[in-house]
Amino acid sequence: MADTLLKSTTRHVRLFTARVNDGRLIPDPNQLTLDLDPDNEFLWNDSCVQTVQQRFRELVDAHAGQPLNDYNLRRIGSELEGSIRQLLQAGQLSYNPDCRVLNYSMGLPRTPELL
């Protein structure tokens, strides 16, 4: 029987129990793959990407030994959404004005006057 691909999708984070091979997701019950901001709602710099990736690694390590199930994937995804919100509120991350749909899903943009 083939492995089942589990995924958790939030607005800005997609998690898969899979690995990437030649641009395709291959189900792997022992590995999590992160797809960050698939709709390009934000303008990412290297520092912000590294911050979210580090938080992802911390959360995966914290859940070590626990099953990779829907519940735990949603918990990790929700925590990552919170990290993205913190970056946005701190002014380190900004909305992409060229995004397909600009809806300010994480709150209104922060300007230097508001920080």
Backbone as a chain_set.jsonl record, in Angstrom:
{"seq": "MADTLLKSTTRHVRLFTARVNDGRLIPDPNQLTLDLDPDNEFLWNDSCVQTVQQRFRELVDAHAGQPLNDYNLRRIGSELEGSIRQLLQAGQLSYNPDCRVLNYSMGLPRTPELL", "coords": {"N": [[0.839, -1.183, 0.0], [0.553, 2.205, -0.818], [2.2, 5.051, 0.636], [0.389, 7.529, 2.44], [-0.168, 10.881, 1.649], [-0.099, 13.479, 3.83], [-1.389, 16.704, 4.518], [-1.25, 20.08, 5.636], [-2.836, 23.089, 5.455], [-2.583, 26.497, 5.681], [-3.226, 30.002, 5.415], [-0.733, 31.089, 4.641], [1.094, 29.084, 4.848], [2.017, 25.869, 3.886], [2.149, 22.544, 4.742], [3.58, 19.372, 4.209], [3.612, 15.825, 4.448], [6.037, 14.739, 3.067], [8.696, 14.491, 0.643], [10.648, 16.452, -1.607], [11.257, 15.683, -4.917], [12.775, 16.076, -7.891], [11.071, 18.269, -8.355], [8.618, 17.253, -7.654], [6.235, 16.147, -5.216], [6.899, 13.54, -3.069], [5.343, 11.16, -1.213], [6.251, 10.769, 2.172], [6.277, 9.476, 5.186], [7.954, 10.169, 7.246], [9.02, 12.679, 7.014], [8.772, 16.217, 6.896], [7.73, 18.783, 4.713], [7.99, 22.163, 3.91], [6.066, 24.665, 2.432], [6.291, 27.883, 1.855], [4.367, 30.782, 1.951], [2.762, 30.46, -0.557], [1.192, 31.99, -2.3], [2.53, 34.307, -2.678], [2.102, 36.627, -1.062], [3.636, 38.257, 0.497], [6.658, 40.273, 0.65], [9.622, 38.831, 0.764], [12.649, 38.779, 2.578], [15.986, 37.468, 2.934], [16.577, 37.163, 5.659], [14.055, 37.059, 6.953], [12.962, 34.744, 5.799], [14.798, 32.848, 6.736], [14.304, 33.098, 9.478], [11.68, 32.08, 9.701], [12.098, 29.493, 8.702], [13.875, 28.535, 10.644], [12.221, 28.576, 12.894], [10.379, 26.668, 12.045], [12.041, 24.366, 12.029], [12.55, 24.225, 14.799], [9.966, 23.713, 15.776], [9.411, 21.26, 14.549], [11.401, 19.7, 15.753], [10.498, 19.895, 18.396], [8.219, 18.37, 18.256], [9.173, 15.88, 17.878], [9.066, 12.38, 17.837], [6.372, 12.306, 18.18], [3.341, 11.441, 16.46], [3.117, 12.128, 12.938], [0.497, 13.573, 12.232], [-2.752, 14.896, 11.2], [-3.566, 16.705, 13.215], [-1.166, 17.461, 14.599], [0.271, 18.549, 12.465], [-1.352, 20.755, 11.859], [-1.043, 22.232, 14.193], [1.681, 22.942, 14.052], [1.615, 24.445, 11.657], [-0.089, 26.561, 12.433], [1.446, 27.769, 14.431], [3.578, 28.674, 12.87], [2.251, 30.541, 11.28], [1.737, 32.438, 13.247], [4.359, 33.285, 13.748], [4.96, 34.504, 11.322], [3.136, 36.61, 11.396], [4.198, 38.07, 13.552], [6.637, 38.915, 12.436], [5.643, 40.599, 10.453], [4.247, 42.528, 11.968], [6.366, 43.629, 13.305], [7.552, 45.05, 11.365], [9.469, 43.881, 9.785], [8.786, 42.311, 7.685], [6.923, 42.726, 4.712], [3.892, 43.485, 2.904], [3.258, 42.317, -0.412], [2.841, 44.432, -2.979], [2.208, 43.717, -5.554], [0.803, 41.411, -5.428], [-1.567, 38.9, -6.345], [-4.12, 39.052, -5.091], [-4.675, 41.488, -2.898], [-5.278, 41.531, 0.28], [-4.646, 42.067, 2.895], [-4.401, 40.053, 4.919], [-3.161, 39.543, 7.351], [-3.531, 41.752, 8.864], [-3.483, 45.364, 8.827], [-1.002, 47.113, 6.866], [2.157, 47.916, 8.349], [3.601, 50.983, 9.004], [6.499, 53.125, 9.173], [5.76, 55.263, 10.84], [3.872, 54.141, 12.503], [5.176, 52.241, 13.948]], "CA": [[0.0, 0.0, 0.0], [1.337, 3.439, -0.93], [2.1, 5.985, 1.749], [-0.591, 8.597, 2.27], [0.351, 12.231, 1.802], [-0.879, 14.352, 4.694], [-1.005, 18.102, 4.363], [-1.934, 21.089, 6.429], [-2.78, 24.322, 4.692], [-3.08, 27.75, 6.232], [-3.163, 31.049, 4.391], [0.633, 31.37, 4.192], [1.962, 27.94, 5.108], [1.552, 24.53, 3.526], [3.026, 21.489, 5.231], [3.312, 18.083, 3.587], [4.441, 14.696, 4.85], [6.608, 14.359, 1.78], [9.966, 15.086, 0.247], [10.607, 16.951, -2.981], [12.175, 14.989, -5.81], [12.559, 16.579, -9.261], [9.925, 19.172, -8.371], [7.38, 16.545, -7.289], [6.129, 15.693, -3.83], [6.877, 12.094, -2.898], [4.921, 10.902, 0.162], [7.252, 10.237, 3.088], [5.678, 9.675, 6.509], [8.976, 10.555, 8.217], [9.608, 13.969, 6.657], [7.868, 17.338, 6.632], [8.185, 19.767, 3.749], [7.346, 23.46, 4.096], [5.859, 25.571, 1.298], [6.072, 29.163, 2.524], [3.703, 31.852, 1.217], [2.612, 30.02, -1.956], [0.519, 33.006, -3.115], [3.419, 35.481, -2.736], [1.438, 37.785, -0.455], [4.632, 39.08, 1.172], [7.986, 40.47, 0.083], [10.498, 38.133, 1.694], [14.092, 38.922, 2.508], [16.636, 36.247, 3.419], [16.49, 37.101, 7.112], [12.708, 36.614, 7.325], [12.829, 33.337, 5.395], [15.595, 32.066, 7.671], [13.609, 33.108, 10.765], [10.55, 31.146, 9.625], [12.647, 28.153, 8.568], [14.412, 28.149, 11.948], [11.061, 28.276, 13.747], [9.871, 25.393, 11.54], [12.912, 23.313, 12.561], [12.312, 24.134, 16.246], [8.672, 23.064, 15.99], [9.556, 19.852, 14.167], [12.169, 19.066, 16.827], [9.646, 19.826, 19.59], [7.215, 17.325, 18.039], [9.868, 14.623, 17.601], [8.504, 11.238, 18.548], [4.916, 12.343, 18.068], [2.941, 11.063, 15.102], [2.861, 13.179, 11.953], [-0.921, 13.46, 11.889], [-3.393, 16.167, 10.864], [-3.591, 17.601, 14.37], [0.169, 18.014, 14.84], [0.612, 19.411, 11.33], [-2.084, 22.024, 12.024], [-0.402, 22.977, 15.282], [2.919, 23.526, 13.514], [1.221, 25.483, 10.704], [-0.622, 27.713, 13.169], [2.586, 28.426, 15.075], [4.328, 29.392, 11.84], [1.444, 31.722, 10.941], [1.998, 33.412, 14.302], [5.701, 33.832, 13.525], [4.865, 35.417, 10.177], [2.44, 37.801, 11.89], [5.156, 38.824, 14.362], [7.563, 39.585, 11.516], [4.905, 41.674, 9.788], [3.964, 43.58, 12.948], [7.638, 44.267, 13.672], [8.026, 45.809, 10.217], [10.545, 43.162, 9.109], [8.161, 41.698, 6.525], [5.916, 43.638, 4.174], [3.0, 42.945, 1.888], [3.664, 42.439, -1.803], [1.8, 45.212, -3.659], [1.893, 43.077, -6.828], [0.121, 40.145, -5.165], [-2.795, 38.707, -7.107], [-5.207, 39.596, -4.286], [-4.103, 42.177, -1.746], [-6.378, 41.634, 1.234], [-4.119, 42.345, 4.233], [-4.891, 38.945, 5.737], [-2.52, 39.56, 8.67], [-3.701, 43.077, 9.44], [-3.069, 46.477, 7.981], [0.454, 47.285, 6.792], [2.81, 48.757, 9.352], [4.462, 52.014, 8.434], [7.434, 53.602, 10.209], [5.087, 56.136, 11.805], [3.073, 53.336, 13.432], [6.019, 51.308, 14.718]], "C": [[0.884, 1.246, 0.0], [1.145, 4.312, 0.299], [1.092, 7.079, 1.415], [0.083, 9.934, 2.524], [-0.601, 13.016, 2.695], [-0.436, 15.782, 4.422], [-1.841, 18.96, 5.29], [-1.744, 22.407, 5.695], [-3.377, 25.463, 5.498], [-2.935, 28.785, 5.125], [-1.756, 31.194, 3.797], [1.596, 30.206, 4.346], [1.271, 26.666, 4.625], [2.599, 23.542, 3.999], [2.604, 20.169, 4.603], [4.174, 17.014, 4.252], [4.985, 14.103, 3.557], [7.992, 14.962, 1.642], [9.826, 15.524, -1.201], [11.673, 16.233, -3.785], [11.845, 15.402, -7.231], [11.297, 17.429, -9.358], [8.599, 18.514, -8.03], [7.415, 16.153, -5.822], [6.006, 14.174, -3.816], [6.479, 11.827, -1.449], [6.027, 10.237, 0.982], [6.744, 10.5, 4.498], [6.668, 10.133, 7.576], [9.593, 11.912, 7.94], [8.512, 15.002, 6.432], [8.524, 18.296, 5.654], [7.336, 21.017, 3.91], [7.26, 24.201, 2.771], [5.418, 26.894, 1.907], [5.483, 30.187, 1.567], [3.517, 31.509, -0.273], [1.928, 31.044, -2.861], [1.325, 34.297, -3.233], [2.75, 36.749, -2.208], [2.435, 38.753, 0.179], [5.893, 39.233, 0.333], [8.979, 39.925, 1.101], [11.95, 38.534, 1.478], [14.705, 37.671, 3.132], [16.49, 36.076, 4.929], [15.127, 36.577, 7.572], [12.486, 35.146, 6.964], [13.593, 32.452, 6.378], [14.931, 31.994, 9.044], [12.468, 32.099, 10.767], [11.062, 29.709, 9.49], [13.229, 27.651, 9.884], [13.275, 27.785, 12.898], [10.436, 26.94, 13.342], [10.711, 24.239, 12.099], [12.703, 23.123, 14.06], [11.007, 23.393, 16.53], [8.72, 21.583, 15.631], [10.325, 19.104, 15.259], [11.319, 18.896, 18.088], [8.594, 18.725, 19.477], [7.852, 15.969, 17.722], [9.28, 13.509, 18.464], [6.991, 11.195, 18.53], [4.526, 11.982, 16.64], [2.759, 12.292, 14.208], [1.42, 12.995, 11.474], [-1.486, 14.849, 11.616], [-3.309, 17.169, 12.011], [-2.223, 18.265, 14.587], [0.636, 18.9, 13.691], [-0.09, 20.756, 11.45], [-1.477, 22.872, 13.127], [0.862, 23.66, 14.789], [2.583, 24.658, 12.556], [0.712, 26.73, 11.397], [0.485, 28.485, 13.87], [3.398, 29.228, 14.06], [3.578, 30.635, 11.374], [1.676, 32.819, 11.971], [3.367, 34.059, 14.155], [5.704, 34.824, 12.371], [4.188, 36.713, 10.597], [3.382, 38.678, 12.719], [6.148, 39.577, 13.488], [6.895, 40.771, 10.842], [4.669, 42.835, 10.752], [5.228, 44.306, 13.385], [8.208, 45.093, 12.516], [9.157, 45.14, 9.456], [10.072, 42.529, 7.801], [7.102, 42.655, 6.016], [5.063, 42.927, 3.13], [3.57, 43.194, 0.497], [2.577, 43.214, -2.552], [1.399, 44.616, -5.011], [1.212, 41.724, -6.657], [-1.201, 40.097, -5.935], [-3.997, 39.299, -6.388], [-4.585, 40.197, -3.034], [-5.213, 42.412, -0.73], [-5.923, 41.865, 2.682], [-4.596, 41.308, 5.245], [-4.294, 38.918, 7.141], [-2.653, 40.911, 9.347], [-3.187, 44.143, 8.499], [-1.551, 46.61, 7.969], [0.966, 48.208, 7.877], [3.717, 49.741, 8.626], [5.398, 52.506, 9.522], [6.764, 54.495, 11.249], [4.306, 55.358, 12.85], [3.91, 52.423, 14.293], [6.498, 51.9, 15.987]], "O": [[1.858, 1.317, 0.749], [0.082, 4.319, 0.919], [0.96, 7.497, 0.264], [0.817, 10.095, 3.499], [-1.771, 13.197, 2.358], [0.732, 16.042, 4.135], [-2.961, 18.618, 5.669], [-0.623, 22.787, 5.358], [-4.525, 25.4, 5.939], [-2.554, 28.445, 4.005], [-1.607, 31.399, 2.593], [2.776, 30.322, 4.016], [0.1, 26.424, 4.919], [3.784, 23.68, 3.698], [1.413, 19.884, 4.48], [5.333, 17.266, 4.583], [4.472, 13.115, 3.032], [8.399, 15.824, 2.42], [8.975, 15.015, -1.931], [12.838, 16.178, -3.393], [10.756, 15.112, -7.727], [10.543, 17.322, -10.325], [7.554, 19.161, -8.109], [8.472, 15.866, -5.26], [5.13, 13.599, -4.462], [7.203, 12.226, -0.537], [6.653, 9.273, 0.541], [6.779, 11.641, 4.96], [6.264, 10.454, 8.694], [10.591, 12.27, 8.564], [7.464, 14.705, 5.857], [9.717, 18.584, 5.75], [6.114, 20.939, 4.033], [8.261, 24.349, 2.069], [4.303, 27.01, 2.415], [6.035, 30.433, 0.495], [4.057, 32.195, -1.141], [2.075, 30.969, -4.081], [0.856, 35.271, -3.822], [2.825, 37.809, -2.83], [2.125, 39.928, 0.377], [6.163, 38.438, -0.568], [9.151, 40.498, 2.177], [12.423, 38.619, 0.345], [14.005, 36.9, 3.789], [16.3, 34.961, 5.414], [15.054, 35.746, 8.477], [11.892, 34.395, 7.737], [13.083, 31.416, 6.804], [14.983, 30.957, 9.706], [12.306, 31.346, 11.728], [10.507, 28.801, 10.108], [13.093, 26.472, 10.21], [13.363, 26.794, 13.623], [10.01, 26.169, 14.201], [10.162, 23.251, 12.587], [12.679, 21.991, 14.544], [10.951, 22.545, 17.422], [8.137, 20.751, 16.326], [9.941, 18.0, 15.644], [11.409, 17.874, 18.768], [8.13, 18.204, 20.491], [7.158, 15.025, 17.344], [9.033, 13.685, 19.657], [6.391, 10.164, 18.832], [5.305, 12.197, 15.712], [2.31, 13.346, 14.657], [1.162, 12.354, 10.455], [-0.793, 15.854, 11.778], [-3.013, 18.344, 11.796], [-2.137, 19.484, 14.739], [1.323, 19.896, 13.918], [0.513, 21.793, 11.173], [-1.406, 24.095, 13.008], [1.087, 24.835, 15.08], [3.195, 25.724, 12.625], [1.046, 27.843, 10.992], [0.465, 29.716, 13.901], [3.853, 30.333, 14.357], [4.192, 31.666, 11.102], [1.799, 33.992, 11.618], [3.519, 35.254, 14.409], [6.369, 35.858, 12.432], [4.619, 37.796, 10.2], [3.357, 39.903, 12.592], [6.466, 40.735, 13.758], [7.509, 41.825, 10.677], [4.869, 43.994, 10.39], [5.171, 45.467, 13.789], [9.232, 45.758, 12.673], [9.751, 45.757, 8.572], [10.879, 42.247, 6.915], [6.447, 43.33, 6.811], [5.46, 41.912, 2.558], [4.279, 44.175, 0.272], [1.481, 42.685, -2.739], [0.355, 44.977, -5.555], [1.059, 40.975, -7.622], [-1.857, 41.118, -6.143], [-4.812, 39.98, -7.01], [-4.029, 39.476, -2.206], [-5.991, 43.359, -0.85], [-6.75, 41.858, 3.594], [-5.129, 41.655, 6.299], [-4.883, 38.316, 8.04], [-1.947, 41.183, 10.318], [-2.535, 43.848, 7.498], [-0.886, 46.262, 8.945], [0.294, 49.16, 8.273], [4.496, 49.366, 7.749], [5.105, 52.316, 10.703], [7.157, 54.487, 12.416], [4.095, 55.848, 13.96], [3.41, 51.877, 15.276], [7.215, 51.244, 16.743]]}, "num_chains": 1, "name": "protein.A"}
